[in-house]
Every structure is written in structure tokens, then in C-alpha cells.
């Protein structure tokens, strides 16, 4: 069976399972402060810049800082294709540990809903290159599905739900192929202005690994701006 259908079939299962901690899992608390900006470039192109400041218990503070840019082109109604590059800096106990370069290729598809809101699918293939250790490149496939609902009554708040499945495509000194992670997000979006949104979420990160899996329970705050 092709990889993409298998990933799509696992989305609802992973979403439900994320709220039940596995019997053998290491838990930790995290805080992520994210920002994302959408910049139109003419009628067909769009630049997306996102950043993330991540803190967790294991690192005793800052664990990672992320800066990533993606250029997308509208190739059909509700369909965008493109790619970009991300830089990751990792830390532990306040000290820098390793950097990671991640080129990526994306396919975004939007599904507006008659009842209001929309579902967005993003398929991403990324190549992971590290600043130290093996020179092998880890290739990973990521399938994300996000639902943003209509306003809840007169509150202006909108529900936001998403699931993202990670699959390691190749095996080498860096990684072994197979399912890697499942990310589940549930929260609320508040439109501060017509262009600026603020999301407050519970974010669950389930990392599959030999022995005990790792489960992170994260407070995720996302600031989004559309130019």
C-alpha cells in the first residue's frame, strides 16, 4: 500500500490516541511560542515565514529555536505547491548542542466548508542535514490536516484542530525508516484584528522510539499575521 494512503488512514486514529498516554511512555511538559506570517507576492505566489521558540523540562529551559521560509505558488483553485528551507538550533541546559538544516517541498490543499470554516491538508517532504555526526541525510514525510471552524456564537473564537503524522522514509546512520511522530493540536483562535490571529492550544507530541515512547504535553501559543 502506498505511504500517503496509510498516513491518511492513521490521522483520525492518532488524533484519538494522542489523548491517552501509552502504557510505556516518558512524559514531559513543554512550552512553544510560535509565529507565522503570510506575505502575498503578486497574484499567484505567497511567502510563508514561521518561527518557533521551544522550551521543555529535559533541556531545563530553551530546547530549540526554529526559523523557516516557504514559497508557494497557486497552481489550481485551493491548491498551492512550493518549497523552502528551515534552520533549527538545538540547546540543552542553556548550551547550544547541534544545528539542523531542513530543505522541504510542500503541497497545500484547502477545502472550504459550506457550514463555515475550512480544512487544510499539507503534505511535506523534508531532508534533514545535521551540523555534526554522520553526513547521512534523513528524509521524512509529514502529513498534516487542520480544521478551523466558524465562530462559536458571539465569542469571535474559532475552534482549531489538527493532526500531523511523521514518517521516516529512508534508513541510514541517522535514522531507521518507519513512523516517527504524531502531533495533535486542539485549541481556540481569536481574531485580534482582521489580519492578526492569536491561537492558544494544547499540543500533544507522541514520539515513537525503541523501548519507551516519549510523550510531550505542550502549551502552544501561535501568533499569525496575513499581509
LINGI-V205505 format. One record per pair of residues at least 4 apart in sequence whose C-alpha atoms are under 6 Angstrom apart, sorted by the first residue. I is the first residue (numbers start at 1). J is the second residue. If there is no record, write none. Layout:
I_J / I_J
This chain:
10_14 / 14_18 / 15_184 / 24_212 / 25_212 / 25_213 / 25_214 / 26_214 / 26_215 / 27_215 / 27_216 / 28_216 / 29_216 / 29_217 / 29_218 / 30_55 / 30_56 / 30_218 / 31_54 / 31_55 / 31_218 / 31_219 / 32_53 / 32_54 / 32_220 / 33_52 / 33_53 / 33_221 / 34_51 / 34_52 / 34_222 / 35_50 / 35_51 / 35_222 / 35_223 / 35_224 / 36_49 / 36_50 / 36_224 / 37_48 / 37_49 / 37_224 / 37_225 / 37_226 / 38_47 / 38_48 / 38_226 / 39_46 / 39_47 / 39_227 / 40_46 / 41_45 / 41_46 / 44_73 / 44_74 / 45_72 / 45_73 / 46_71 / 46_72 / 47_70 / 47_71 / 48_69 / 48_70 / 49_68 / 49_69 / 50_68 / 51_66 / 51_67 / 52_65 / 52_66 / 53_65 / 54_62 / 54_63 / 54_64 / 55_61 / 55_62 / 55_63 / 56_61 / 59_63 / 59_92 / 59_93 / 60_93 / 63_90 / 63_91 / 63_92 / 64_89 / 64_90 / 64_91 / 65_88 / 65_89 / 66_87 / 66_88 / 67_86 / 67_87 / 68_85 / 68_86 / 69_84 / 69_85 / 70_83 / 70_84 / 71_82 / 71_83 / 72_80 / 72_81 / 72_82 / 73_80 / 73_81 / 74_79 / 74_80 / 75_79 / 75_80 / 78_109 / 78_110 / 79_108 / 79_109 / 80_107 / 80_108 / 81_106 / 81_107 / 82_105 / 82_106 / 83_104 / 83_105 / 83_106 / 84_103 / 84_104 / 85_102 / 85_103 / 86_101 / 86_102 / 87_100 / 87_101 / 88_99 / 88_100 / 89_99 / 90_96 / 90_97 / 90_98 / 91_95 / 91_96 / 91_97 / 99_130 / 99_131 / 100_129 / 100_130 / 101_128 / 101_129 / 102_127 / 102_128 / 103_126 / 103_127 / 104_125 / 104_126 / 105_124 / 105_125 / 106_123 / 106_124 / 107_122 / 107_123 / 108_121 / 108_122 / 109_120 / 109_121 / 110_119 / 110_120 / 111_118 / 111_119 / 112_118 / 113_117 / 113_118 / 116_150 / 117_148 / 117_149 / 117_150 / 118_147 / 118_148 / 119_146 / 119_147 / 120_145 / 120_146 / 121_144 / 121_145 / 122_144 / 123_142 / 123_143 / 124_141 / 124_142 / 125_140 / 125_141 / 126_139 / 126_140 / 127_138 / 127_139 / 128_137 / 128_138 / 129_137 / 139_169 / 140_167 / 140_168 / 140_169 / 141_166 / 141_167 / 142_165 / 142_166 / 143_164 / 143_165 / 144_163 / 144_164 / 145_162 / 145_163 / 146_161 / 146_162 / 147_160 / 147_161 / 148_159 / 148_160 / 149_158 / 149_159 / 150_158 / 151_156 / 151_157 / 151_158 / 152_157 / 152_158 / 157_189 / 157_190 / 158_188 / 158_189 / 159_188 / 160_186 / 160_187 / 160_188 / 161_185 / 161_186 / 162_184 / 162_185 / 163_183 / 163_184 / 164_182 / 164_183 / 165_182 / 166_180 / 166_181 / 167_178 / 167_179 / 167_180 / 168_177 / 168_178 / 169_177 / 170_177 / 171_175 / 171_176 / 171_177 / 180_208 / 181_206 / 181_207 / 181_208 / 182_206 / 183_204 / 183_205 / 184_203 / 184_204 / 185_202 / 185_203 / 186_201 / 186_202 / 187_200 / 187_201 / 188_199 / 188_200 / 189_198 / 189_199 / 190_197 / 190_198 / 191_197 / 192_196 / 192_197 / 195_225 / 195_226 / 196_224 / 196_225 / 197_223 / 197_224 / 198_222 / 198_223 / 199_221 / 199_222 / 200_221 / 201_220 / 202_218 / 202_219 / 203_218 / 204_216 / 204_217 / 205_215 / 205_216 / 206_214 / 206_215 / 207_213 / 207_214 / 208_213 / 209_213
